[in-house]
Structure formats: C-alpha cells, structure tokens
C-alpha cells in the first residue's frame, strides 16, 4: 500500500446481522464490485477487506469486517468489536425473522462496541421489492432505526442500488465524533490475515 495511504486516518467498521441477511454480498459489492447470485455458503469466522474513500473532501482508509452470522461463531465475532468506529447491522427486507433479530444484534453491538461507535441499519435485498418479495416496509425499517438512534438505508447488492451509501454515511457520522478517530498507524483494526482486499474507490456524500 502506498505511503500516502498509510498516512490516512484508519477507520474500523463491522458488518453484523443474522445469517443469510446479505452481509457478505454487501461487502463484496462495495469493495470489489462483484455479486455472486449463487452464493449459499455462510461466512466462517471473519472476512476482512480494506477500502479507500473520501467524504466531504477528506480521505480515509476503511477496514471492513464481515462477521459470521451463525450463533456458533458469536464468541469469535465479539472480540472484533474492540476498536470499532462503526457497526452496520444488516437485515433482509424479504424476511420477517431477519428483521425480528435486530434487537438482539443491536444489543450485542452496544454491549461490545465503544459506546460512541456509530450504529447504522441496512435493509438488504432491495431488488426483491420489485418482485413482490418485500415483507418489511421501508417505513418500518426507518422507524426502527430512528428509535435506536441509528442511520438507515436500503440497498441491493445485486443491482448496486445504494451500496455505497451506508459506508459513506457511517464515515461521515464518525468524522463528526473526533474523539473516535485515533492518529494514523494506531492499528485501528488492521490485521494481517489472508483475505485482505486491495480495491479502492473515491466517494462523496450523496
């Protein structure tokens, strides 16, 4: 990675939520602009990628962790909350059980993450709205996020719709909390593990 990138503020963001909610698809579409409609294997442990983006004219290096949604990996996942600046909680708009699980995931985030960490809720699989697969309305999702003091949007990893928005808005909210951002090279969630993405893109608030 170029020395100029190493000098950027490093932000750690977790993606959490029930298994099958679309966490890995969101990560892959945002970081690598790929989508596999046949993906059926749940994430084992942690998937990790890095992304460079700019928000309001300031550049950041974003480390994004996709945590496993299965209960048997919960203990492994909770250790990764340490040092997180933001937590994105994902549910599937075509699954009532997925949305019903949000209380549990919000509670876990609040119990393990920094009290000042930014929380953001994402309703995934927005493409299912057109096919009549939606069972959780946008109004329900927005009202729930408002009640939790969290940001909110709906996305489709399949069509790319709104995929950048949660990451941009999370970084924008983090930037408004200077106490959350540590100096460069403070090892904010940077790990030497094999599944490290190296794709970058710039983005502006939208």
C-alpha positions as MATLAB code, in Angstrom:
seq = 'XXXXXXXXXXXXXXXXXXXXXXXXXXXXXXXXXXXXXXXXXXXXXXXXXXXXXXXXXXXXXXXXXXXXXXXXXXXXXXXXXXXXXXXXXXXXXXXXXXXXXXXXXXXXXXXXXXXXXXXXXXXXXXXXXXXXXXXXXXXXXXXXXXXXXXXXXXXXXXXXXXXXXXXXXXXXXXXXXXXXXXXXXXXXXXXXXXXXXXXXXXXXXX';
ca = [
       0.000    0.000    0.000;
       1.351    3.434   -0.869;
       2.867    5.518    1.902;
       0.274    8.227    1.234;
      -2.476    5.729    2.056;
      -0.702    4.662    5.238;
      -0.861    8.257    6.460;
      -4.662    8.330    6.198;
      -6.933    8.010    9.237;
      -7.879    4.331    9.603;
     -11.495    3.520   10.451;
     -12.743    0.114   11.525;
     -16.316   -0.821   10.594;
     -18.067   -4.104   11.380;
     -20.908   -5.631    9.368;
     -23.134   -7.780   11.586;
     -26.574   -9.357   11.413;
     -28.357  -12.699   11.086;
     -27.023  -15.403    8.795;
     -28.297  -15.006    5.233;
     -29.079  -11.292    5.601;
     -26.708  -10.324    2.798;
     -23.658   -9.096    4.764;
     -21.040  -10.771    2.581;
     -22.796   -9.698   -0.630;
     -22.759   -6.086    0.597;
     -19.056   -6.284    1.436;
     -18.124   -7.835   -1.917;
     -20.225   -5.422   -3.967;
     -18.856   -2.382   -2.155;
     -15.187   -3.406   -2.030;
     -14.810   -5.398   -5.250;
     -17.969   -4.568   -7.250;
     -18.806   -8.247   -7.632;
     -22.002  -10.173   -6.955;
     -22.493  -13.927   -6.916;
     -26.197  -14.853   -7.113;
     -25.352  -18.465   -6.304;
     -23.601  -17.711   -3.011;
     -25.096  -20.013   -0.386;
     -22.154  -20.639    1.951;
     -22.210  -18.681    5.199;
     -19.123  -16.765    6.249;
     -16.878  -18.770    8.564;
     -15.353  -16.544   11.215;
     -14.304  -13.167    9.794;
     -13.897  -11.790    6.277;
     -11.873   -8.579    6.052;
     -11.319   -6.051    3.286;
      -9.954   -2.540    3.047;
     -11.222    0.405    1.024;
     -10.060    3.958    0.464;
     -12.784    6.588    0.234;
     -13.236   10.334    0.550;
     -16.080   12.004    2.428;
     -16.533   15.783    2.394;
     -13.162   16.155    0.739;
     -11.221   14.167    3.356;
      -9.723   10.743    2.599;
      -9.902    7.725    4.919;
      -8.759    4.123    4.872;
     -11.705    1.920    5.801;
     -11.188   -1.559    7.250;
     -14.448   -3.503    6.901;
     -15.032   -6.732    8.847;
     -17.831   -9.126    7.847;
     -18.627  -11.158   10.949;
     -20.227  -14.586   10.833;
     -23.954  -14.575   11.485;
     -24.185  -18.042   12.984;
     -24.559  -18.422   16.731;
     -21.702  -20.912   16.965;
     -19.262  -18.223   15.806;
     -20.606  -15.466   18.071;
     -17.774  -15.772   20.603;
     -15.213  -15.369   17.844;
     -17.006  -12.364   16.439;
     -17.387  -10.389   19.662;
     -13.631   -9.939   20.064;
     -13.627   -7.952   16.829;
     -15.776   -5.180   18.287;
     -12.686   -3.818   20.025;
     -11.617   -0.565   18.395;
     -14.603   -0.420   16.028;
     -15.634    3.088   14.997;
     -18.872    1.981   13.355;
     -21.199   -1.014   13.199;
     -23.500   -1.750   10.246;
     -26.363   -4.093   11.167;
     -27.943   -5.828    8.153;
     -31.345   -7.479    7.790;
     -33.176   -8.925    4.786;
     -36.296   -6.947    3.769;
     -37.853  -10.196    2.497;
     -37.525  -11.972    5.872;
     -39.585  -11.183    8.972;
     -37.322  -13.331   11.150;
     -34.284  -11.398    9.916;
     -35.852   -8.084   10.934;
     -37.101   -9.536   14.224;
     -33.495  -10.396   15.111;
     -32.417   -6.739   15.046;
     -32.990   -6.215   18.785;
     -30.504   -8.976   19.576;
     -27.855   -7.618   17.215;
     -28.290   -4.022   18.401;
     -27.926   -5.227   21.987;
     -24.766   -7.163   21.104;
     -23.251   -4.131   19.395;
     -23.994   -1.882   22.344;
     -22.620   -4.417   24.824;
     -19.338   -4.918   22.951;
     -18.524   -1.829   20.885;
     -17.306    1.584   22.012;
     -20.314    3.483   23.456;
     -19.608    6.260   20.940;
     -19.412    3.913   17.940;
     -21.762    4.820   15.075;
     -24.640    2.389   14.524;
     -26.225    2.076   11.082;
     -29.035   -0.267    9.992;
     -29.261   -1.601    6.438;
     -32.222   -3.338    4.837;
     -30.714   -5.570    2.157;
     -32.072   -7.276   -0.965;
     -33.962   -4.183   -2.115;
     -34.244   -5.780   -5.557;
     -36.869   -8.131   -4.102;
     -39.238   -5.171   -3.727;
     -39.973   -5.162   -7.469;
     -40.735   -8.892   -7.474;
     -43.137   -8.649   -4.547;
     -40.785  -10.319   -2.082;
     -40.682   -7.450    0.388;
     -42.279   -8.137    3.790;
     -40.654   -5.320    5.815;
     -41.572   -1.844    4.581;
     -39.058    0.954    4.270;
     -41.140    2.906    6.793;
     -40.804    0.076    9.328;
     -37.043   -0.033    8.862;
     -36.665    3.734    9.103;
     -38.859    3.952   12.212;
     -36.870    1.210   13.914;
     -33.557    2.878   13.083;
     -34.836    6.233   14.330;
     -35.908    4.639   17.613;
     -32.398    3.200   18.000;
     -30.673    6.468   17.114;
     -29.083    4.744   14.112;
     -28.694    5.665   10.470;
     -30.714    3.758    7.880;
     -30.990    2.917    4.223;
     -31.994    0.025    1.988;
     -29.597   -1.490   -0.533;
     -29.415   -4.056   -3.286;
     -26.055   -5.752   -3.709;
     -27.478   -7.362   -6.842;
     -28.278   -4.097   -8.654;
     -25.702   -1.896   -6.817;
     -28.504    0.411   -5.611;
     -27.379    2.465   -2.585;
     -24.423    0.129   -1.893;
     -22.001    2.981   -1.194;
     -24.455    4.982    0.883;
     -24.170    3.177    4.261;
     -20.371    3.304    4.206;
     -20.260    6.974    3.231;
     -22.831    7.938    5.849;
     -21.121    5.884    8.567;
     -17.782    7.557    7.838;
     -19.489   10.959    7.776;
     -21.011   10.295   11.210;
     -17.696    9.023   12.569;
     -15.969   12.179   11.303;
     -18.382   14.196   13.430;
     -17.008   12.408   16.517;
     -13.299   13.365   16.542;
     -12.787   11.501   19.815;
     -13.424    8.245   17.931;
     -10.643    8.720   15.395;
      -7.176    7.703   16.506;
      -3.984    9.024   14.887;
      -2.696    7.219   11.755;
      -0.790    3.968   12.267;
      -2.554    3.343   15.586;
      -3.550   -0.137   14.340;
      -7.281    0.548   14.279;
      -8.377   -2.965   13.401;
      -5.615   -3.615   10.877;
      -4.903   -7.340   10.814;
      -2.524   -9.468    8.803;
      -4.927  -12.093    7.530;
      -5.110  -13.658    4.136;
      -8.477  -12.361    2.972;
      -7.431   -8.722    2.573;
      -8.948   -6.754   -0.266;
      -6.928   -4.121   -2.078;
      -9.533   -2.414   -4.237;
     -10.134    1.290   -3.742;
     -12.640    3.888   -4.840;
     -13.440    7.502   -4.016;
     -16.898    8.590   -2.984;
     -18.647   11.785   -1.968;
     -21.668   12.313    0.309;
     -24.903   11.553   -1.501;
];
